Amino acid sequence: YSVSATRLTGGMINFVWRLENAQGHTVVLKYASDVMSAYPNAPMSTERLEFEVRGLCLLNGPHILAPSLSETPHLRMLAELGMLMPQTPGVHVPRLLHYDSKRHFAVLEDLGSLQPYNEWNSPEQPARPLEDLVFVSRSVGQWVARLHGFGAGHMHKLLPYFVNTPAREFLGSVFYDTLRKRIAEHPLLMHDKCGLVKAVDEFVEQTQHADAASKTMLFGDLWSGSVLFDPTKRTVNIVDLEFADTGLIFADIGHFAAHLLPTHFLCNASYNPATDPCPEPTIEFLRAYKETLQKEHPEAYHRLVTPEAARLSAVFFGMEIARDVLTGYWCRCGKSPSPENGEFPLSCECAGLLLPYAAQFIRGNVSFFKTLY
């Protein structure tokens, strides 16, 4: 028995291939090495795949687990619990077909050659209809609201399986430490580097010691590369659950918003985030999240979505945009090196537009995140 294997690109953490047999049937194989696929010198625990598998079992909903999975008690329990979660029409999570915990690989349903949102909606592509952009944003907002609402009501069952230490260590060492260092080095932020670094430190301290009642189930790494839109079938596919965790809503809400707005910035040459309104897809993501959670899980809404939760989401939004700019992303003028050639902070006019904008959120400006409450 033989198959052909094609390496898939796009992610930074795992090695992923599409396998095809002689009959043309395909699956996706994901392997978790003890290093990051994009950074071979950066170690990362193989345990991350276990969290993805647990998340997939929970989110596969009404799909019956494969026999090799249903024999594992905690995976069967998560799958049975996930059957109670309300489904979002038009949103799909790939089915988990097989998992080998000893060899650190999983086999998943192949979603085909769909582009991630950040490639489908990019300057290199034709302008996408606003209707489609809003559809994707609202679909993701509704899906995340149902995940958070469900998670808040079942934390006692989820918490033993979703304390994602590898993801939290990655966030601390790769995200926060890198952000502090580069804030202190970039000339556009030098005048307030101490204040911004202090704001990051205070954010980390506050979120690490948050009240358990304000926590829920998280996707954990919700960005534009995790969302694949099929414009023909009108389906939104959500992939890559290695960072599935429990925590505060900012990790999903602030993170996804921090990719929607800069994507709009890239695709619209005249857009200035400091003076122009927040793009409609970003607002509709927040609005759909609020409407769905408030209507379907009112108790969870009042517990999870407070003015302070909105502020933390805004701060994380600013930190994520700043971190990306300081790594070399979100250049639309073409005057800065591509991140593929190494990590170089933007020094072009795009940095001049995005960094001061991000900094005001890091300092605590809630702005359009008031939409949440």
C-alpha positions as CSV (number, residue, x, y, z in Angstrom):
1,Y,0.0,0.0,0.0
2,S,1.5,3.3,-1.0
3,V,0.5,7.0,-0.9
4,S,1.9,10.2,-2.3
5,A,2.8,13.0,0.2
6,T,2.8,16.7,-0.5
7,R,4.2,19.1,2.2
8,L,1.7,21.8,3.1
9,T,3.0,25.2,4.2
10,G,1.5,28.1,6.1
11,G,1.9,27.2,9.7
12,M,5.0,27.8,11.9
13,I,4.6,25.0,14.5
14,N,3.9,21.6,13.0
15,F,4.9,19.6,9.9
16,V,1.9,18.9,7.8
17,W,1.4,16.8,4.7
18,R,-1.5,15.9,2.3
19,L,-1.5,12.1,1.7
20,E,-3.2,10.7,-1.4
21,N,-3.8,7.0,-2.3
22,A,-4.1,5.4,-5.7
23,Q,-7.9,6.0,-5.7
24,G,-7.4,9.7,-5.2
25,H,-8.6,9.8,-1.6
26,T,-6.8,12.3,0.6
27,V,-6.2,13.1,4.3
28,V,-4.0,15.5,6.1
29,L,-1.2,14.2,8.4
30,K,0.1,16.5,11.1
31,Y,3.3,15.7,13.0
32,A,4.5,17.5,16.1
33,S,8.2,17.5,16.3
34,D,10.1,18.7,19.5
35,V,11.0,21.9,17.6
36,M,8.9,24.4,15.7
37,S,8.7,23.6,11.9
38,A,9.5,27.2,10.9
39,Y,12.2,27.6,13.6
40,P,14.3,24.4,13.9
41,N,16.3,25.8,16.8
42,A,13.2,26.7,18.8
43,P,12.1,23.8,21.0
44,M,8.5,23.2,21.7
45,S,6.8,20.4,23.6
46,T,5.2,17.6,21.5
47,E,2.4,17.7,24.0
48,R,0.8,20.5,21.9
49,L,-0.7,17.9,19.6
50,E,-2.5,16.2,22.5
51,F,-4.3,19.5,23.2
52,E,-5.2,19.8,19.5
53,V,-6.6,16.2,19.6
54,R,-8.6,17.0,22.7
55,G,-10.0,20.1,21.1
56,L,-10.9,18.3,17.9
57,C,-12.7,15.6,19.9
58,L,-14.7,18.3,21.7
59,L,-15.5,20.3,18.6
60,N,-16.2,17.5,16.1
61,G,-19.7,17.7,17.5
62,P,-22.1,15.1,16.2
63,H,-19.4,13.1,14.3
64,I,-18.7,9.7,15.8
65,L,-15.1,9.1,16.9
66,A,-13.1,6.6,14.9
67,P,-12.7,3.3,16.8
68,S,-9.0,3.9,17.6
69,L,-10.0,7.2,19.4
70,S,-13.2,6.0,21.1
71,E,-11.1,3.5,23.0
72,T,-9.4,6.3,24.9
73,P,-11.6,7.3,27.8
74,H,-10.9,11.0,28.1
75,L,-11.2,11.5,24.3
76,R,-14.5,9.6,24.3
77,M,-15.7,11.8,27.2
78,L,-14.8,15.0,25.4
79,A,-16.5,13.9,22.2
80,E,-19.7,13.0,24.1
81,L,-19.6,16.4,25.9
82,G,-19.0,18.2,22.6
83,M,-22.2,16.7,21.2
84,L,-24.0,19.1,23.6
85,M,-22.4,22.2,22.1
86,P,-24.6,24.2,19.8
87,Q,-23.4,24.1,16.2
88,T,-22.9,27.2,14.0
89,P,-24.4,26.8,10.5
90,G,-21.7,27.2,7.9
91,V,-18.8,26.7,10.3
92,H,-16.8,23.5,10.1
93,V,-13.9,22.0,12.1
94,P,-12.0,19.2,10.4
95,R,-12.8,15.7,11.6
96,L,-10.1,13.8,13.5
97,L,-9.6,10.4,11.9
98,H,-6.6,8.9,13.8
99,Y,-4.1,9.8,16.6
100,D,-0.9,8.2,17.6
101,S,0.2,9.7,20.9
102,K,3.5,7.8,21.0
103,R,4.7,9.0,17.5
104,H,3.1,12.4,17.9
105,F,1.0,12.5,14.7
106,A,-2.7,12.9,13.9
107,V,-4.7,12.2,10.7
108,L,-7.4,14.7,9.9
109,E,-10.0,15.3,7.2
110,D,-8.6,17.1,4.2
111,L,-10.5,20.4,3.5
112,G,-9.0,20.7,0.1
113,S,-7.0,23.5,-1.4
114,L,-8.7,26.4,0.4
115,Q,-6.7,29.5,1.1
116,P,-6.4,30.9,4.7
117,Y,-8.2,34.2,5.1
118,N,-5.0,36.2,5.1
119,E,-4.1,34.8,1.6
120,W,-7.6,34.8,0.2
121,N,-8.2,38.4,1.2
122,S,-4.8,40.0,0.3
123,P,-3.5,42.7,-2.0
124,E,-2.4,40.0,-4.4
125,Q,-6.0,38.9,-4.9
126,P,-9.0,40.6,-6.5
127,A,-10.9,42.8,-4.1
128,R,-13.3,40.6,-2.1
129,P,-17.0,41.5,-1.7
130,L,-17.7,43.2,1.6
131,E,-20.6,40.8,1.9
132,D,-18.1,37.9,2.0
133,L,-15.8,39.6,4.5
134,V,-18.7,40.3,6.8
135,F,-20.0,36.8,6.4
136,V,-16.7,35.3,7.5
137,S,-16.3,37.7,10.4
138,R,-19.8,37.2,11.8
139,S,-19.6,33.4,11.3
140,V,-16.4,33.3,13.4
141,G,-17.9,35.6,16.0
142,Q,-20.9,33.4,16.4
143,W,-18.8,30.3,16.6
144,V,-16.5,31.7,19.2
145,A,-19.4,33.0,21.2
146,R,-20.9,29.5,21.3
147,L,-17.5,28.0,22.3
148,H,-17.1,30.5,25.1
149,G,-20.7,30.1,26.3
150,F,-20.5,26.3,26.3
151,G,-17.1,26.4,27.9
152,A,-18.2,28.7,30.7
153,G,-21.0,26.2,31.6
154,H,-18.8,23.1,31.6
155,M,-15.5,24.4,33.0
156,H,-15.5,21.8,35.8
157,K,-15.4,19.0,33.1
158,L,-13.0,20.9,30.7
159,L,-10.4,22.3,33.0
160,P,-8.7,18.9,33.8
161,Y,-7.9,18.5,30.1
162,F,-7.3,22.1,28.9
163,V,-4.5,23.6,31.0
164,N,-2.2,24.1,27.9
165,T,1.2,24.6,29.5
166,P,3.2,24.4,26.1
167,A,1.0,27.2,24.7
168,R,1.3,29.3,27.8
169,E,5.1,28.9,27.8
170,F,5.2,29.8,24.2
171,L,3.1,32.9,24.8
172,G,5.4,34.0,27.6
173,S,8.8,33.4,26.0
174,V,8.0,34.1,22.3
175,F,5.3,36.7,22.5
176,Y,5.7,38.8,25.7
177,D,9.5,38.6,26.0
178,T,10.0,39.4,22.3
179,L,7.4,42.3,22.5
180,R,9.1,43.9,25.5
181,K,12.5,43.7,23.9
182,R,11.5,45.2,20.5
183,I,9.3,47.9,22.1
184,A,12.5,49.1,23.9
185,E,14.5,49.1,20.7
186,H,12.2,50.6,18.0
187,P,12.8,54.3,17.4
188,L,9.1,55.1,17.0
189,L,8.4,53.9,20.6
190,M,11.5,55.1,22.3
191,H,9.8,58.1,23.8
192,D,7.4,55.9,25.8
193,K,9.2,52.6,25.9
194,C,9.1,52.4,29.7
195,G,5.4,53.1,29.9
196,L,4.6,50.5,27.2
197,V,6.7,47.8,28.7
198,K,5.2,48.5,32.1
199,A,1.7,48.2,30.5
200,V,2.7,44.8,29.1
201,D,4.0,43.7,32.5
202,E,0.8,44.8,34.2
203,F,-1.3,43.0,31.6
204,V,0.7,39.7,32.1
205,E,0.4,40.0,35.9
206,Q,-3.3,40.7,35.8
207,T,-4.2,38.0,33.4
208,Q,-2.1,35.3,35.1
209,H,-4.0,35.9,38.3
210,A,-7.5,36.3,37.0
211,D,-10.6,35.0,38.8
212,A,-11.5,31.5,37.7
213,A,-15.2,32.7,37.2
214,S,-14.1,34.9,34.3
215,K,-12.5,32.1,32.4
216,T,-13.8,29.8,29.7
217,M,-12.8,27.4,26.9
218,L,-10.6,29.0,24.3
219,F,-9.5,28.2,20.7
220,G,-6.2,29.8,21.8
221,D,-4.6,30.9,18.5
222,L,-7.4,32.4,16.5
223,W,-5.9,34.4,13.7
224,S,-6.5,34.9,10.0
225,G,-4.4,31.8,9.1
226,S,-6.7,29.6,11.1
227,V,-9.8,30.5,9.0
228,L,-10.4,29.0,5.6
229,F,-13.3,30.3,3.6
230,D,-15.0,28.4,0.9
231,P,-16.9,31.0,-1.2
232,T,-18.6,28.3,-3.3
233,K,-20.0,26.3,-0.4
234,R,-20.3,29.4,1.8
235,T,-18.5,27.6,4.6
236,V,-16.0,28.9,7.1
237,N,-13.5,26.2,8.2
238,I,-11.5,26.7,11.4
239,V,-8.2,24.8,11.8
240,D,-5.2,24.3,14.1
241,L,-6.1,23.8,17.7
242,E,-2.6,23.3,19.2
243,F,-3.3,26.2,21.6
244,A,-6.7,25.1,22.8
245,D,-6.8,26.2,26.4
246,T,-8.9,27.7,29.2
247,G,-8.6,31.4,30.1
248,L,-9.9,34.9,29.5
249,I,-11.8,35.9,26.3
250,F,-9.1,38.4,25.2
251,A,-7.0,35.5,23.9
252,D,-9.6,34.8,21.1
253,I,-11.4,38.2,20.8
254,G,-8.4,40.5,20.8
255,H,-6.3,38.2,18.8
256,F,-8.7,37.7,15.8
257,A,-9.5,41.4,15.7
258,A,-5.8,42.1,15.5
259,H,-5.7,40.2,12.3
260,L,-8.9,41.4,10.7
261,L,-8.0,45.1,11.0
262,P,-4.4,44.9,9.6
263,T,-5.7,42.7,6.8
264,H,-8.0,45.6,5.9
265,F,-5.0,48.0,6.2
266,L,-3.0,45.9,3.7
267,C,-5.9,45.6,1.1
268,N,-6.8,49.3,1.2
269,A,-4.0,51.6,0.4
270,S,-5.7,54.8,1.7
271,Y,-6.8,53.4,5.0
272,N,-5.4,55.2,8.1
273,P,-6.4,53.4,11.3
274,A,-5.8,56.5,13.4
275,T,-8.4,58.7,11.5
276,D,-10.7,56.3,9.6
277,P,-13.5,54.2,11.3
278,C,-12.8,50.7,12.4
279,P,-13.4,48.4,9.3
280,E,-16.9,46.8,9.1
281,P,-15.6,43.2,9.2
282,T,-13.9,43.8,12.5
283,I,-16.9,45.5,14.1
284,E,-19.2,42.8,12.8
285,F,-17.0,40.1,14.4
286,L,-17.4,41.8,17.8
287,R,-21.1,42.5,17.3
288,A,-21.9,38.9,16.3
289,Y,-19.9,37.6,19.3
290,K,-21.8,39.8,21.6
291,E,-25.3,39.2,20.1
292,T,-24.8,35.4,20.1
293,L,-23.4,35.1,23.6
294,Q,-25.9,37.5,25.1
295,K,-28.9,35.8,23.6
296,E,-27.9,32.1,23.9
297,H,-25.7,32.2,27.1
298,P,-26.8,35.3,29.0
299,E,-25.3,34.1,32.3
300,A,-21.9,33.5,30.6
301,Y,-22.1,36.8,28.8
302,H,-22.5,38.8,32.0
303,R,-19.7,36.8,33.6
304,L,-17.2,36.8,30.7
305,V,-17.9,40.1,28.9
306,T,-17.3,42.9,31.4
307,P,-15.8,46.4,30.7
308,E,-12.5,45.0,32.1
309,A,-12.7,42.0,29.7
310,A,-13.2,44.5,26.8
311,R,-10.2,46.5,28.0
312,L,-8.0,43.4,28.2
313,S,-9.1,42.4,24.7
314,A,-8.1,45.9,23.5
315,V,-4.7,45.8,25.1
316,F,-4.0,42.3,23.6
317,F,-5.2,43.7,20.2
318,G,-2.6,46.4,20.5
319,M,0.1,44.1,21.6
320,E,-0.6,41.6,18.8
321,I,-0.5,44.3,16.1
322,A,2.7,45.8,17.6
323,R,4.4,42.4,17.9
324,D,3.6,41.7,14.2
325,V,4.9,45.1,13.1
326,L,8.0,44.7,15.2
327,T,8.5,41.3,13.5
328,G,8.2,42.6,10.0
329,Y,4.5,42.1,9.1
330,W,1.8,44.4,7.7
331,C,3.9,46.3,5.2
332,R,1.8,47.5,2.3
333,C,4.3,50.0,0.8
334,G,6.9,47.4,-0.2
335,K,9.7,49.3,1.4
336,S,10.5,46.9,4.2
337,P,12.1,43.5,4.0
338,S,9.8,40.5,3.8
339,P,9.6,38.4,7.1
340,E,10.5,35.4,5.0
341,N,14.0,36.9,4.7
342,G,14.4,37.2,8.5
343,E,12.7,39.1,11.2
344,F,13.2,42.8,10.8
345,P,10.9,45.4,12.5
346,L,9.1,47.6,9.9
347,S,10.9,51.0,9.5
348,C,8.7,52.3,6.7
349,E,5.6,54.5,6.7
350,C,3.4,51.5,7.6
351,A,5.2,51.3,10.9
352,G,4.5,55.0,11.4
353,L,0.8,54.4,11.0
354,L,0.4,51.1,12.8
355,L,2.8,51.3,15.8
356,P,1.4,54.6,17.4
357,Y,-2.1,53.2,16.7
358,A,-1.3,49.9,18.5
359,A,0.4,51.8,21.3
360,Q,-2.8,53.6,22.3
361,F,-4.5,50.3,22.8
362,I,-1.6,48.9,24.9
363,R,-2.0,52.0,27.1
364,G,-5.6,51.0,27.7
365,N,-7.8,52.8,25.1
366,V,-10.9,50.6,24.7
367,S,-12.2,52.3,21.6
368,F,-14.4,50.1,19.4
369,F,-14.1,47.2,21.8
370,K,-16.9,48.9,23.7
371,T,-19.0,47.1,21.1
372,L,-18.7,44.0,23.3
373,Y,-20.8,45.5,26.1
